[in-house]
Amino acid sequence: MIAPLRSTRQIYLVQPKFPVSYWGLEHFLHEMTPYEAVFPPVGLLTLAALTPPDFRVTLCDENAGEQIDFETDAEIIGITGYIIQMAHVFKIADRFRALGKTVVLGGPMANLVPGQCRRHCDVLFEGEAEYTWPRFLGNYLEGNAADHYHQEETIHLPDSPPPRLDILKRSYAHGIVQCTRGCPFTCEFCDIIVMFGRKMRLKPVERVLQEIEAWANRGVPQVFFADDNFIGQRAYAKDLLRAIIQWNAGRRQAMSFYTQASIDMVRDEELLGLLRDANFVSLFIGIESPRKSSLAETHKTQNEKLDLVEAVHKIQSYNMFISAGMIVGFDNDDPSIFDEQYEFLQAAGIPMAMLSVLLAVPKTPLYKRLEAEGRLLDPGEDCEDSSHYVGTSGGTNFRPLRMTGEELKEGQAELYRRLYTPEAFAQRLLGNLHRFKDVHYRPEDLRLRNLFILFRLVRSYWRQGWAARKFFFRAVVATVRHSHRSLPHMMTMLGMYQHFCKVHAAKMAWDPWQRRREVRPAETTQAASS
């Protein structure tokens, strides 16, 4: 049993820093915007809302530039994290434990690798925390807290309270709301159905609107719906979208949205129209592979049955930019998959692709299959090294079937370089834009922060030479001509491209403009006359 240390009731919640990544947008945010992170840690904000009011809760978000206060007076230290953060999470936890604090670990990593987390915490949480966290706090005050709380059954989602936004201290680019949990599909590699199940659980529409309103009151221009499949329950999604349309119609300043969803939405034109009319500006879709045999292998049946290029084009025609999750390294993938992926992404016109090597995440059906086949790699002495879980850097934790691990890593790196040359990216970006029709998207009003971002963005491209300037202004002019309302989001896409280039440069010593340094016409004339 764990006894309380003192009579003070303070809790310190820590969101550890992620490694610099494609979707963290660190270079874009820190160099060109007034924001300190994309969005806040909604899990910890929900945990704070679950905490009785007689406890004082403090949040530290390392991703927003906050420094961890190891001298805090808080008795309880709550830490969350993902597998790719493993070493950093354990370092923080061990330091707090050495100081005599009660360290609590929960979140995705604790759910997927509880055995490794166990030795770095006093209390381990598995499963959803809506019921177990208040129980733990009550036990703690009584002096009989357990060292392990496991919520085996899924919780009733309406019991999850609105996140506490009042404990945020930093500026975030977007708000974040979770409407549902779970996914009805059975993708072999996916950990979502392991943690949240296949049965969709729904938050009441009125509650979702309250949470959106709370973010609007904080002045954020856009909200991300953090559902694993926003359209997993279509009737609910349509009801919610209709409510958002009505809510936005009553506002002078409309809110815009983005989310992640499965590509089978293409079969429902009413749904697509509602997404457009609700001011959705972009969607992230898990496409994974253009190769049908690879999709069949991983049980991605919702993708296997579609013409994926046509499906993407149809969704884009409802005035949304598409980002996609793509995976290489399936058992049906051989070295020709890299050309196939490239050709598909260019044909589909998907600007942003998160290209990952396949990972066997613990507890997933894929992990169990590869373990039975004896194909999982031995992590060696350092079983807490998470580098083999960073799929976007070519890391993996199993032996591929039809190519070597080195071929997989090198092929993925070269595919990244090809996809993010200025020519290839511009083709996809403008292809997506030119499929927009009759755009009625309502962007946010012009504010000082928008001008600040625009100035920094122009300066960034200007400093990289004539080719970069030409690339930038080509995209801007095309947007003004075809869909001027989309200009604010085009600025975001161009900022994301700068960030992606810098991430690639750090990993691969790659400069997208190096072989494209164009000599300006005036300079050519000067050289000829000298």
Protein Blocks (a to p, Z undefined) as FASTA:
>chain_A
ZZdfblbdcdddddddddddfklommmmmmmpcbfbfbdcfklmmmmmmpcfkbccdddd
fknopacdfkbcbfbdcddddfklmmmmmmmmmmmmmnopacddedjklmmmmmlmmmmc
fbdcedjfklmmmmmmmmmmnopacfbdcdfbacdfklpccddfklpcbdcfbdcddfbg
cjfbfcfklmklmmnojbdcdddfklmmmmmmmmmmnopabdcdfbfblklpmmlmmmmm
mmmmmmmmmpfbdcdddddddfklmmmmklmmmmmmnopabdcddekpacfklmmmnopa
klmmpcfklmmmmmmmnopacdddddehifklcfklmmmmmmmmmmnopabacddddddd
ehiaklmmmmmnopaccebjmlmbcklmmmknopacbdcfkbcfklmmmmmmmmmmmmmg
mklmmmmmmmmmmmpghiabdcddddfklmmmmmmmmmmmmmnojklmmmmmmmmmmmmm
mommlmmmmmmmmmmmmmmmmmmmmmnopafklmmcccdfklmmmmmmZZ
